[in-house]
Amino acid sequence: MNLTEVHTKDKYTGKRYTKNEKEYIKFDNGHVDMTIKGIKFYFDNLINGNPELTKSTNNVLNENNQTLLPELNPVLAETFISIRLNVLNIMFTRYSLDELFL
């Protein structure tokens, strides 16, 4: 799947905590408003490896991508939040606020 012209407005919440006399943040929630202009599907080896059915399925998905996009948007937004929360927490629990914001 290829997404194009993706625009997001994110908001994350978390709690500050102290460890070894340094202050850190643990993020626990996020919200994203996301707009996606285009989406293109390419799935490989679908339907028991039948190349004709795989090609037909990809064609149907891509011909109807603007119809499918509103249905997929909430799932994609939740996936983006999950990935970003993971990255934020890796960074903000590994490095103190003093180290990140010199």
N, C-alpha and C positions, 0 to 999 in steps of 0.2 A: 504494500500500500504506500502510495506517495501522496503527501499532503502539500498543497501550495498555498501561498499567501495566508499563512496562519498568523493571526493576531490574538494576543492574550492580554488580559488585565488580571493580575493575580493579587491575592491577599492571603497572608499566612499568619497564624497565631501560635504563640508558644509561651513557655514559662522560663524565666531566668532562674538559674540555680548557681550555687557556689561549690566549687571543688578545688581543694588545695589552695584556698584563699584567692581563687580567680573566678570570674563570673562567666558563665556560659549560657546558651539558650538551647532548649529542646522544643522543637516545633511539633505541634500536635494536631493541627487542622489547617486546611487550605480551601480556598474557593477560587475558581477561575471563570471569567467570562471569556469565551473563545469564539472567534469567527474563523471559518475556513472557507476560502474561495473555491478551491478545487481539490478533487480527490481522484486518484487513479488506482485501480486495483490490478494486481498481477499475482495470481496464485498459481503455483506450480504443482504438477502431479496430482491433480484432483481426480476424483471419481475413478478409483482403481487404476490410475496411470493412463487413462484414455486421453490421448492428446487432443482429439476432436472435441470431446466434451469439456475438457479443460479450457480450450480456446473459446468455445461457445459460452461457457459460464463467465469467463473474464469479459467477453464482449457484452453480455447482458448486464453485468455489474457496471461496466464503464459507460454504457449507453444510458443507464439510469442513475448515474452517480449523484446528480443533483437531487433526486428523489430520496436516495438513501442517506445523504449527508445529514439531514436533520435528525434522523433516527440514530445515527452513529455518534453525533456530536456529544451527547451526555457521557457515553462510554469513553470516548477519546479524551474528554475533559477530565474525567475521573482518573484515567491512566496518566495524563500529564501531571495531575496533582500528586499522585502516588510517587512518580519518578522524582518530581521536584522536592517533595518532602524528604525523600530518602537522601538526595544530594545535599539539601540544606542541613539535615541532621548530621550527616557525616562531617560536613565542614564545621558546623557550629558546636558540635560536641567534641571535636578534636582540637579546635583552637579556641582560646578564650576571646572574649570581646576586645580585650586590650590588644591581643595579637592581631585580630582581624581589622580593627579600626585604630590604627596608630595615631 
